[in-house]
Amino acid sequence: MSHPSPLSVRRRREATGRPPGPARAPRRAALVGAALAVTLLAAGCGEDDGGPDGADGDAAARAPRAELLHKVPSPAAKVRNAAGTMGMWTTDKHFVKADLGKIVGYPLDGGQAAWTVRLGGELCWSTPEATEDGMVAVLFKDPKDAAKGCTRVGLVDLNRGRLRWQREGKEDGSAQMFDEVTIGAGTVAAGGTSGTAGWTLGGRPLWAPEYERTCGVRGYAGEGDGLVAVRDCGSTDHPRLKVQTLDPRSRTAKSAFPLPAGTEYVHVVSVRPLVLAVDDGKAQGGSGVSEFLSVDDSGARGRLRGRIDAKGGKYGKYTADCPSSEITGCKQLAVDPKAGLLHLATEKPVGSGSDAENSLVSFDLKTGAAKGTVEGTEAGELIPMGLDGSGKVLAYQKSDMFDERGGGVRRLDPAGGTKKQLLQNASETYKVESDMEIGENRYRYAEGRLYLGADEITSPSAGSKAPPLAAVFGRAG
């Protein structure tokens, strides 16, 4: 079964604007009416908002003020269409960004590079989060023969700044091309339309690409001690998908969950617990999600726990973004495994007549029922990035091009319906932020700093300047 590669899908996707919400003040209507791109991210801690949205301006004034600490320039090399630079992480010592054919570690405030891992070939995919001991898996092109496609799989140690190993999956002596790579249960697993391959964290081969006549693996998703496979037992026109929880050493299924008939794509949002985003081909708004499914995979046959309509129920549609062919590419949402919650941002505010850009809704994974909402702010759209140590949702507040106002970070408490401002970027930074919010990007918040990085780069048009590859925001001094 043939599907477009994730990078080619991303290259073809157009920047999508946020659908118009309720009537707002003229400046708001002008902003919402503009074609704004979807943003990606991750998050941090701070000051109280000081009450309802009308007090947002005062809250911003009290929140820690952040400045642009550092910019990583876009590579000077000319690229055709787009080139992958997917990956951004932080350790206790470094901010790490994938670059063109390399991965670079910088001081946490930015500045002179502390180390560089040279891959040589263009990066195609990387795991969004590092393991507990600082390992990330990467997929890249053969530096000597880029025409082969994405054939090289490597394991990068972010703490030591080195490539521990790189491998290819070969069938009949020929290196096979992969679309994604993941880490789970002590296994590095790569998948794609040409086959799959797996290695131990030490680089020992576990399985090699092979032709699968029926129920071929579309890809894998890993997390902690869990590894799942997505299989297709149907045809190109009529897929029959199922998700298996695996024993990584034997690759035997400990549990299998068949997706509802009519499902065209499935994305693994979380492995522990197992949360899926499915696309029946009728999803609207460009999210690639028609509903979210929570699955109990403790038995041989997976059992549906709860389902959440993403096409427009009581709270409307959501901004979660799951590009069609990617197994692990969902962004702009957060899962709380301890509380059993899925947090989603709405496209429009939940409150009637609200001036907020949007809201956050939290769902119980056992039942699919809403457990709480947090009204957003009119200062800018809020996008969930992850959780803090107490289970609160961390969100990026987008910059405001119309008012020339910088973005920021907020912490949301769905149980109490409250929000706190953690960081407010200076107005002087809005241009950098707004330029970088167009395209495939991600954010990360760590130790009071906000990191913004591009997942791919393009050569600027004549007379224009390329936005930075990455930027660091935080309190000076």
C-alpha positions in Angstrom: 0.0 0.0 0.0 1.5 3.3 -1.1 1.2 6.6 0.8 2.9 9.9 0.4 6.0 10.5 2.6 5.5 12.7 5.7 7.9 15.4 4.4 6.2 15.5 1.0 2.8 15.8 2.7 4.1 18.7 4.9 5.5 20.4 1.8 2.2 20.3 0.1 0.1 21.5 3.1 -0.9 25.1 2.9 -0.8 27.5 5.9 -4.4 27.5 7.2 -6.0 30.4 9.0 -8.1 30.2 12.1 -11.8 30.2 11.2 -13.6 33.5 12.2 -15.1 33.4 15.6 -17.8 35.5 17.2 -18.0 39.2 16.5 -15.1 41.1 17.9 -13.7 44.6 18.0 -12.5 45.8 14.6 -8.8 45.2 15.3 -9.6 41.6 16.3 -11.8 41.0 13.2 -9.0 42.3 11.0 -6.5 39.9 12.6 -8.7 36.9 12.5 -9.6 37.6 8.9 -5.9 37.4 7.9 -4.5 34.1 6.7 -2.5 32.9 9.7 -0.5 29.7 9.7 -0.9 26.9 12.2 1.6 26.9 15.0 3.3 24.1 16.9 5.0 24.1 20.4 5.9 23.0 24.0 6.0 24.9 27.6 6.5 26.6 31.7 5.5 28.8 35.3 4.5 32.4 36.7 2.0 35.1 37.7 -1.8 35.2 38.2 -3.9 36.6 35.4 -5.7 38.8 37.9 -9.3 37.9 37.0 -11.3 37.9 33.9 -10.0 38.7 30.4 -10.5 42.4 30.9 -7.5 42.2 33.2 -5.3 40.5 30.8 -3.3 43.6 30.0 -2.5 44.1 33.7 -1.6 40.5 34.0 0.8 40.8 31.1 2.4 43.8 32.7 3.0 41.7 35.9 4.2 38.6 34.2 7.9 38.0 33.8 9.0 40.0 30.8 11.0 38.1 28.2 13.5 39.4 25.6 14.9 37.7 22.5 18.1 36.2 23.9 19.4 34.5 20.8 18.6 33.7 17.2 20.0 30.7 15.3 20.3 31.8 11.7 18.8 29.9 8.9 21.3 27.9 6.9 22.8 29.8 4.1 22.7 26.9 1.6 20.1 27.1 -1.1 17.5 24.4 -0.9 15.0 23.2 -3.5 11.4 23.3 -2.2 12.1 22.5 1.4 14.7 20.8 3.6 14.1 19.0 6.9 15.4 20.4 10.2 12.9 18.5 12.4 13.9 18.3 16.0 14.3 20.6 19.1 15.1 19.5 22.6 16.5 20.7 25.9 18.7 19.0 28.5 19.8 20.4 31.9 22.8 22.0 30.1 21.9 22.6 26.5 19.3 23.7 24.0 19.6 21.4 21.0 18.3 22.1 17.5 18.4 20.1 14.3 20.0 22.0 11.5 20.7 21.2 7.8 22.5 17.9 7.9 23.5 18.2 11.6 22.3 18.5 15.2 23.8 21.3 17.3 23.8 21.9 21.1 23.9 25.4 22.4 24.0 26.9 25.9 20.5 27.2 27.4 20.4 31.0 26.6 21.8 30.4 23.1 25.1 31.6 21.9 28.2 29.8 20.6 27.6 26.1 19.8 28.9 23.8 22.4 28.9 20.7 20.2 27.8 19.5 16.7 26.7 16.1 15.5 27.3 15.9 11.8 24.9 13.7 9.9 25.9 14.8 6.5 22.6 13.9 4.9 19.3 15.9 5.2 17.2 15.1 8.3 13.8 13.5 7.5 12.4 12.7 11.0 13.3 12.8 14.7 11.6 11.7 17.9 10.0 14.7 19.5 11.0 13.8 23.1 14.2 12.4 24.4 14.3 9.3 26.6 15.1 9.6 30.3 18.8 9.2 29.5 18.8 11.8 26.7 18.6 9.6 23.6 16.7 10.6 20.4 16.3 8.7 17.2 16.8 10.3 13.9 16.1 9.4 10.2 18.2 11.0 7.5 19.4 10.7 4.0 22.6 9.0 2.9 25.1 11.9 2.5 26.8 10.1 -0.4 23.6 9.3 -2.3 20.6 11.5 -1.3 18.6 10.1 -4.2 18.1 6.9 -2.1 15.8 8.8 0.1 15.6 8.5 3.9 17.5 5.3 4.6 19.8 6.1 7.6 18.6 5.6 11.2 20.7 6.9 14.0 20.7 7.3 17.8 21.9 10.6 19.2 23.0 11.2 22.8 22.0 14.7 23.7 23.8 14.7 27.0 27.2 13.9 25.4 26.6 15.5 22.0 27.5 12.5 19.8 26.0 10.1 17.4 26.1 6.7 19.1 25.4 4.7 16.0 23.8 4.8 12.5 22.3 1.9 10.6 20.5 1.0 7.4 17.7 -1.6 7.0 18.6 -3.7 4.0 16.5 -6.1 2.0 18.4 -8.2 -0.7 21.4 -6.0 -0.1 19.5 -2.7 -0.9 19.0 0.0 1.7 15.2 0.6 2.3 13.6 3.9 2.7 11.6 4.8 5.8 9.1 7.6 6.7 9.3 7.7 10.5 11.4 6.5 13.5 10.5 6.0 17.1 11.9 4.8 20.4 9.9 2.6 22.8 10.5 -0.4 25.1 14.3 -0.3 24.5 13.8 -0.5 20.8 14.5 1.9 17.9 11.8 1.1 15.3 11.6 2.6 11.8 8.6 2.2 9.4 7.5 3.3 6.0 6.0 2.1 2.7 9.2 0.1 1.9 9.1 -2.0 5.1 10.2 -1.7 8.7 13.3 -2.4 10.8 14.3 -2.4 14.4 17.4 -2.2 16.6 18.2 -2.3 20.3 19.4 1.0 21.9 22.9 -0.5 21.5 22.4 -0.8 17.8 22.0 -4.5 17.5 19.5 -5.5 14.7 16.2 -7.0 15.9 14.5 -7.3 12.5 15.1 -6.3 9.0 12.8 -5.0 6.2 10.7 -7.8 4.6 7.8 -8.0 2.3 4.5 -8.5 4.1 1.8 -9.9 1.8 -1.0 -9.1 4.2 -1.5 -6.7 7.1 1.7 -4.7 6.4 3.0 -2.3 9.1 2.4 1.3 8.3 4.6 2.5 11.2 5.4 2.4 14.9 4.9 4.6 17.9 7.0 4.2 21.1 6.9 5.8 24.6 8.7 4.7 27.7 8.3 0.9 28.0 5.6 0.7 25.3 5.7 0.0 21.6 2.7 -0.2 19.2 2.4 -0.9 15.5 -0.2 0.3 13.0 -1.1 -2.4 10.5 -3.3 -2.2 7.3 -5.1 -5.4 6.4 -7.0 -3.9 3.5 -6.3 -2.2 0.2 -5.4 1.2 -1.1 -9.0 2.1 -1.7 -10.4 0.3 1.3 -8.0 0.2 4.3 -8.7 -2.0 7.3 -6.5 -0.6 10.1 -5.6 -2.1 13.5 -3.3 -1.0 16.3 -1.2 -3.6 18.1 0.6 -3.3 21.4 3.8 -5.3 20.9 6.4 -7.4 22.7 9.3 -5.6 21.0 11.7 -8.5 21.1 9.4 -11.0 19.4 7.2 -8.5 17.7 4.2 -10.6 18.7 1.0 -8.7 19.5 0.0 -8.6 23.2 -3.1 -6.7 22.2 -4.9 -5.7 19.0 -7.5 -3.0 18.4 -9.3 -2.9 15.1 -10.2 0.6 13.9 -13.8 1.4 12.9 -14.8 0.7 9.3 -14.1 3.7 7.1 -11.0 4.8 9.0 -8.5 6.1 6.4 -5.7 7.1 8.7 -4.8 6.6 12.4 -2.3 8.6 14.5 -1.0 7.5 17.9 -1.3 10.4 20.2 -0.1 8.5 23.3 1.2 4.9 23.9 0.8 4.9 27.7 -2.3 5.2 27.9 -3.2 4.3 24.3 -4.9 7.3 22.7 -5.6 7.4 19.0 -6.6 10.1 16.6 -8.5 8.7 13.6 -9.4 10.3 10.3 -12.5 9.0 8.4 -11.8 11.3 5.5 -14.6 13.7 6.5 -12.7 15.8 9.0 -12.9 19.6 8.4 -10.6 22.4 9.2 -7.3 20.7 8.2 -6.8 18.9 11.5 -6.8 15.4 10.0 -8.9 14.2 12.9 -12.5 13.1 13.0 -12.4 11.7 16.5 -10.1 10.7 19.3 -10.3 7.2 20.8 -9.1 6.0 24.2 -8.2 2.3 24.2 -7.7 -0.3 27.0 -5.0 -2.5 25.6 -4.6 -4.7 28.7 -6.3 -7.7 27.1 -5.7 -9.6 23.9 -8.4 -7.7 22.1 -8.2 -3.9 22.7 -11.4 -2.4 24.2 -12.7 1.1 23.4 -13.0 3.2 26.5 -14.1 6.6 25.4 -14.5 8.6 22.1 -14.3 12.3 21.5 -15.9 13.9 18.5 -13.4 16.2 16.8 -15.6 17.3 13.9 -17.9 19.7 15.8 -19.8 18.7 18.9 -20.8 20.8 21.9 -17.5 22.7 21.9 -17.1 23.0 18.1 -13.8 21.9 16.4 -10.3 21.7 17.8 -6.9 22.9 16.7 -5.1 19.6 17.1 -3.0 18.9 14.1 -2.3 15.4 12.7 -0.9 15.4 9.2 -2.5 12.6 7.2 0.2 10.0 6.6 2.1 10.4 9.9 1.7 7.9 12.6 3.3 10.0 15.4 3.0 13.5 14.1 0.1 14.9 16.2 0.7 18.3 17.8 -1.2 21.0 19.6 -2.7 18.8 22.3 -1.7 17.3 25.7 -2.4 13.9 27.4 -2.2 13.6 31.2 -1.6 9.9 31.9 -2.0 10.2 35.7 -5.3 12.0 35.6 -6.5 10.2 32.5 -7.3 13.4 30.6 -6.9 14.6 27.0 -6.6 18.4 26.6 -7.7 20.1 23.4 -7.8 23.7 22.3 -11.0 24.9 20.5 -11.0 26.8 17.3 -13.5 29.3 18.8 -14.1 30.4 22.4 -16.6 28.2 24.3 -18.2 31.1 26.3 -21.1 32.8 24.6 -20.1 36.4 23.5 -16.5 35.8 24.8 -13.8 38.0 23.4 -11.2 35.3 23.9 -9.5 33.8 20.9 -10.3 30.3 21.9 -10.7 27.9 24.9 -9.2 24.7 26.4 -11.4 21.7 27.0 -10.3 18.6 29.0 -11.8 15.2 28.4 -12.0 12.1 30.6 -10.3 9.3 28.7 -12.4 6.6 30.4 -15.7 8.1 29.2 -15.0 10.7 26.5 -17.0 13.2 28.6 -15.8 16.8 29.1 -14.3 17.4 32.6 -13.6 21.1 32.5 -12.9 24.2 30.4 -10.6 27.2 30.6 -11.5 30.3 28.7 -8.6 31.7 26.7 -7.6 35.3 26.3 -8.1 38.0 23.7 -4.4 38.7 23.8 -3.8 35.7 21.4 -4.7 32.2 20.6 -3.6 29.6 23.1 -2.1 26.3 21.9 -1.5 23.4 24.4 2.2 22.3 24.5 2.3 19.8 27.3 2.1 19.5 31.1 4.0 20.9 34.0 5.0 18.8 37.0 1.7 19.2 38.7 -0.4 18.2 35.7 -1.4 21.8 34.7 -1.5 22.4 30.9 1.2 24.6 29.5 0.2 26.7 26.5 1.9 29.1 24.1 0.0 32.4 23.5 0.6 33.4 19.9 2.0 36.8 19.0 -0.2 39.5 17.7 0.9 40.9 14.3 -1.9 43.6 14.2 -1.1 45.0 17.7 2.7 44.3 17.4 2.6 42.4 20.6 4.9 39.5 21.5 3.6 36.1 22.5 4.0 34.3 25.8 3.4 31.2 27.9 0.4 30.5 30.1 -0.4 27.7 32.6 -4.0 26.4 32.5 -5.9 24.6 35.2 -8.9 22.8 33.7 -10.2 21.6 37.1 -10.5 25.2 38.4 -11.1 26.9 35.1 -8.2 29.3 35.7 -5.1 30.4 33.9 -1.8 32.1 34.9 0.6 34.1 32.8 4.1 32.6 33.0 6.0 34.6 30.5 5.3 37.7 28.3 7.6 38.3 25.3 8.5 42.0 24.7 6.6 43.8 21.9 9.9 44.1 20.1 9.9 40.3 19.5 6.6 40.1 17.7 8.1 40.2 14.2 10.5 37.3 14.9 7.6 35.3 16.4 5.1 36.0 13.7 7.6 35.2 10.9 8.4 31.9 12.5 4.8 31.0 13.2 4.3 30.5 9.5 5.2 26.9 8.5 6.1 23.8 10.4 7.5 24.8 13.8 7.5 23.7 17.4 7.9 25.4 20.8 9.5 24.2 24.0 9.4 25.9 27.4 12.1 25.0 30.0 13.5 26.7 33.1 11.8 30.1 32.2 12.9 30.1 28.6 10.7 29.7 25.5 12.3 28.0 22.5 10.9 28.3 19.0 12.3 26.2 16.1 11.6 25.4 12.5 10.9 21.8 11.3 11.9 22.6 7.8 13.5 25.5 5.9 13.0 27.0 2.4 15.1 29.4 0.4 13.7 32.9 0.7 12.2 34.6 -2.3 14.2 37.4 -4.0 14.4 40.5 -1.9 13.2 38.7 1.3 15.1 37.4 4.3 14.7 33.9 5.8 13.4 33.8 9.4 15.7 32.3 12.0 16.1 28.5 12.3 15.4 28.9 16.0 15.0 31.6 18.6 15.3 31.7 22.4 13.2 34.0 24.6 13.7 34.6 28.3 14.6 37.1 31.0 17.8 39.0 30.4 20.4 38.5 33.1 
